[in-house]
Amino acid sequence: MRVQRLLLAGDRAVVPPLWRLELANGFVVAELRGILTPSDTAQILQNFQSVLARPLKIANRPLPVQRVIININNTAREFHLTAYDAEYLDTASSHQLPPATLDRRLEEAAMRAGISMLG
């Protein structure tokens, strides 16, 4: 809810390209596990339409794919993260923005990396 309020107030957000797939996957997994129904997913997306309609900047890595993979692997190794979480950490770091996460491991890695958290 805090992230929603911040975005609606005009704060900027930068997400890695995989964010859209992760968001979609969260709904797919919740439906497969019986936590949500397709109509629940539709209702949640409708409720968040004002947030999702806001321009979220998709981070672009102007580096060769091999360099991106090396960078992500290094971050993942250093902080014991998945490649996905390392991508979020690198995105937050490179854009000097606090990560908005409920993932404890990612939050701890951000703090160890000297990245302030979304208060």
Backbone as numpy.savetxt, mean C-alpha at the origin, in Angstrom:
# Nx Ny Nz CAx CAy CAz Cx Cy Cz
-10.10 4.56 8.51 -10.93 5.74 8.51 -10.05 7.00 8.51
-8.91 6.93 9.21 -8.03 8.10 9.25 -7.48 8.40 7.86
-7.07 7.37 7.15 -6.55 7.56 5.80 -7.63 8.15 4.91
-8.84 7.67 5.04 -9.95 8.21 4.25 -10.13 9.70 4.53
-10.14 10.08 5.80 -10.30 11.50 6.15 -9.16 12.34 5.56
-7.93 11.84 5.67 -6.78 12.58 5.15 -6.88 12.78 3.64
-7.26 11.72 2.94 -7.38 11.82 1.47 -8.49 12.78 1.08
-9.61 12.70 1.78 -10.72 13.60 1.47 -10.38 15.06 1.80
-9.45 15.24 2.75 -9.02 16.59 3.10 -7.96 17.12 2.13
-7.53 16.29 1.19 -6.58 16.74 0.18 -5.16 16.26 0.34
-4.87 15.45 1.36 -3.52 14.91 1.49 -3.23 14.01 0.28
-1.96 13.90 -0.05 -1.62 13.09 -1.21 -1.26 11.67 -0.76
-1.42 10.77 -1.69 -1.06 9.38 -1.45 -0.33 8.86 -2.68
0.69 8.08 -2.41 1.45 7.44 -3.48 1.44 5.95 -3.18
1.08 5.17 -4.16 1.02 3.73 -3.99 1.85 3.04 -5.07
2.40 1.88 -4.75 3.10 1.14 -5.80 2.09 0.55 -6.78
2.53 0.25 -7.99 1.61 -0.29 -8.99 0.85 -1.53 -8.53
1.43 -2.31 -7.65 0.77 -3.54 -7.21 -0.39 -3.28 -6.27
-0.57 -2.04 -5.81 -1.62 -1.70 -4.87 -3.01 -2.09 -5.38
-3.27 -1.80 -6.65 -4.59 -2.11 -7.21 -4.87 -3.61 -7.15
-3.85 -4.40 -7.47 -4.02 -5.85 -7.42 -4.18 -6.33 -5.98
-3.44 -5.74 -5.07 -3.55 -6.14 -3.66 -4.94 -5.80 -3.11
-5.45 -4.66 -3.48 -6.79 -4.27 -3.06 -7.82 -5.27 -3.60
-7.72 -5.55 -4.88 -8.64 -6.52 -5.51 -8.49 -7.89 -4.86
-7.26 -8.30 -4.60 -7.02 -9.61 -4.00 -7.61 -9.69 -2.59
-7.54 -8.60 -1.85 -8.14 -8.59 -0.51 -9.62 -8.90 -0.56
-10.30 -8.33 -1.54 -11.73 -8.61 -1.68 -11.97 -10.05 -2.15
-11.16 -10.51 -3.10 -11.30 -11.88 -3.60 -11.11 -12.89 -2.46
-10.05 -12.72 -1.68 -9.76 -13.64 -0.58 -10.87 -13.58 0.47
-11.34 -12.38 0.80 -12.42 -12.25 1.78 -13.68 -12.95 1.30
-13.96 -12.86 0.01 -15.12 -13.56 -0.54 -14.92 -15.08 -0.51
-13.72 -15.52 -0.92 -13.45 -16.97 -0.92 -13.54 -17.56 0.48
-13.16 -16.79 1.48 -13.20 -17.26 2.88 -14.57 -17.08 3.52
-15.50 -16.53 2.78 -16.85 -16.33 3.30 -16.98 -15.14 4.24
-15.99 -14.27 4.26 -16.03 -13.09 5.12 -16.90 -12.02 4.48
-16.82 -11.92 3.16 -17.63 -10.97 2.40 -18.38 -11.71 1.30
-19.50 -11.14 0.91 -20.21 -11.62 -0.27 -19.90 -10.65 -1.41
-20.17 -11.04 -2.64 -19.97 -10.08 -3.74 -20.73 -8.78 -3.53
-21.94 -8.86 -2.94 -22.68 -7.62 -2.70 -22.03 -6.79 -1.60
-21.39 -7.45 -0.61 -20.62 -6.71 0.40 -19.48 -5.94 -0.26
-18.77 -6.63 -1.15 -17.66 -5.99 -1.86 -18.16 -4.79 -2.64
-19.26 -4.95 -3.35 -19.82 -3.85 -4.13 -20.19 -2.68 -3.22
-20.78 -2.97 -2.07 -21.18 -1.92 -1.13 -19.96 -1.19 -0.56
-18.93 -1.94 -0.19 -17.70 -1.33 0.34 -17.07 -0.43 -0.71
-16.99 -0.92 -1.93 -16.42 -0.11 -3.01 -17.26 1.15 -3.26
-18.57 1.02 -3.15 -19.44 2.20 -3.30 -19.18 3.20 -2.18
-19.03 2.70 -0.95 -18.77 3.58 0.19 -17.43 4.29 0.07
-16.46 3.63 -0.52 -15.13 4.20 -0.65 -14.90 4.89 -2.00
-15.95 5.01 -2.79 -15.80 5.60 -4.12 -15.22 7.01 -4.03
-15.61 7.77 -3.02 -15.08 9.14 -2.90 -13.58 9.13 -2.65
-13.12 8.11 -1.93 -11.68 8.00 -1.67 -10.97 7.45 -2.91
-11.51 6.40 -3.48 -10.87 5.76 -4.63 -10.91 6.66 -5.86
-11.85 7.59 -5.90 -11.92 8.51 -7.03 -10.84 9.59 -6.93
-10.30 9.78 -5.75 -9.22 10.76 -5.56 -8.01 10.30 -6.34
-7.29 11.24 -6.87 -6.10 10.82 -7.61 -5.04 10.26 -6.66
-4.81 9.00 -6.79 -3.72 8.35 -6.08 -2.59 8.25 -7.07
-1.47 8.76 -6.71 -0.33 8.69 -7.62 0.22 7.27 -7.59
0.34 6.70 -8.75 0.94 5.37 -8.87 2.44 5.60 -9.05
3.21 5.08 -8.11 4.67 5.25 -8.16 5.21 4.59 -9.42
6.11 5.27 -10.05 6.73 4.75 -11.25 8.22 4.63 -10.99
8.78 3.52 -11.32 10.21 3.32 -11.13 10.90 3.47 -12.48
11.57 4.58 -12.70 12.22 4.78 -13.99 13.57 4.05 -14.04
13.57 2.85 -13.57 14.78 2.03 -13.56 14.54 0.77 -14.36
15.59 0.17 -14.86 15.42 -1.13 -15.52 14.86 -2.16 -14.52
14.08 -3.07 -15.02 13.44 -4.07 -14.17 14.46 -4.78 -13.27
15.60 -5.12 -13.82 16.62 -5.82 -13.03 17.03 -4.98 -11.81
17.19 -3.68 -11.99 17.58 -2.78 -10.90 16.48 -2.72 -9.84
15.22 -2.66 -10.28 14.09 -2.65 -9.35 14.09 -3.93 -8.52
14.29 -5.05 -9.18 14.30 -6.34 -8.47 15.43 -6.37 -7.45
16.58 -5.90 -7.82 17.72 -5.87 -6.89 17.39 -4.98 -5.70
16.84 -3.79 -5.95 16.49 -2.87 -4.87 15.47 -3.50 -3.92
14.44 -4.09 -4.48 13.39 -4.70 -3.65 13.95 -5.88 -2.87
14.75 -6.71 -3.52 15.35 -7.84 -2.81 16.22 -7.37 -1.65
17.00 -6.32 -1.87 17.85 -5.79 -0.80 17.01 -5.30 0.38
15.96 -4.57 0.10 15.08 -4.08 1.17 14.40 -5.25 1.87
13.92 -6.20 1.11 13.25 -7.37 1.69 14.20 -8.13 2.61
15.41 -8.34 2.16 16.40 -9.04 2.99 16.73 -8.27 4.25
17.00 -6.97 4.09 17.41 -6.16 5.23 16.35 -6.11 6.33
15.09 -6.03 5.94 14.02 -5.86 6.92 13.15 -7.11 7.10
13.55 -8.22 6.48 12.81 -9.48 6.58 11.35 -9.30 6.17
11.18 -8.75 4.98 9.85 -8.49 4.43 9.62 -9.31 3.17
8.36 -9.43 2.80 8.06 -9.98 1.48 8.44 -8.92 0.44
8.56 -9.33 -0.79 8.87 -8.37 -1.86 7.76 -7.33 -1.95
6.53 -7.75 -1.73 5.40 -6.82 -1.79 5.54 -5.72 -0.73
5.81 -6.14 0.50 5.96 -5.16 1.58 7.20 -4.30 1.39
8.25 -4.89 0.84 9.46 -4.11 0.55 9.15 -3.02 -0.48
8.30 -3.33 -1.42 7.88 -2.33 -2.43 7.13 -1.18 -1.76
6.26 -1.49 -0.81 5.56 -0.43 -0.08 6.54 0.41 0.74
7.50 -0.23 1.38 8.49 0.49 2.18 9.34 1.38 1.29
9.80 0.86 0.16 10.60 1.67 -0.77 9.80 2.84 -1.34
8.52 2.61 -1.62 7.67 3.67 -2.14 7.52 4.79 -1.11
7.25 4.41 0.13 7.12 5.41 1.20 8.42 6.18 1.37
9.52 5.47 1.37 10.82 6.10 1.56 11.15 7.05 0.41
10.98 6.61 -0.81 11.37 7.43 -1.95 10.48 8.65 -2.12
9.26 8.61 -1.62 8.35 9.76 -1.73 8.26 10.54 -0.42
9.04 10.12 0.55 9.07 10.76 1.87 7.68 10.94 2.44
6.92 9.85 2.41 5.58 9.82 2.97 5.48 8.69 3.97
4.69 8.86 5.00 4.53 7.77 5.96 3.66 6.67 5.37
4.01 5.42 5.58 3.15 4.35 5.08 1.87 4.26 5.90
0.78 4.01 5.25 -0.50 3.77 5.92 -0.71 2.27 5.91
-0.46 1.63 7.02 -0.54 0.17 7.06 -1.04 -0.31 8.41
-1.66 -1.46 8.39 -2.02 -2.15 9.62 -1.10 -3.34 9.83
-0.16 -3.51 8.90 0.78 -4.63 8.95 1.88 -4.29 9.95
1.92 -5.03 11.03 2.88 -4.77 12.12 4.33 -4.88 11.65
4.61 -5.90 10.87 5.98 -6.11 10.39 6.44 -4.96 9.50
5.56 -4.50 8.63 5.90 -3.37 7.77 6.06 -2.10 8.60
5.23 -1.92 9.58 5.34 -0.75 10.46 6.67 -0.77 11.22
7.06 -1.92 11.74 8.34 -2.04 12.45 9.51 -1.77 11.51
9.42 -2.29 10.29 10.49 -2.06 9.31 10.60 -0.58 8.98
9.47 0.09 8.83 9.49 1.52 8.54 10.15 2.29 9.67
9.80 1.96 10.89 10.41 2.65 12.03 11.91 2.40 12.06
12.34 1.15 11.81 13.78 0.85 11.78 14.49 1.58 10.67
13.75 1.83 9.57 14.33 2.55 8.42 14.30 4.07 8.63
13.73 4.50 9.75 13.65 5.93 10.02 12.54 6.65 9.30
11.52 5.90 8.91 10.37 6.47 8.21 9.27 6.68 9.24
8.80 7.90 9.34 7.74 8.17 10.31 6.45 7.49 9.87
5.66 7.07 10.85 4.42 6.40 10.55 3.28 7.40 10.51
2.21 7.02 9.86 1.01 7.84 9.84 0.43 7.80 11.25
0.59 8.87 11.98 0.32 9.03 13.39 -0.86 8.42 13.96
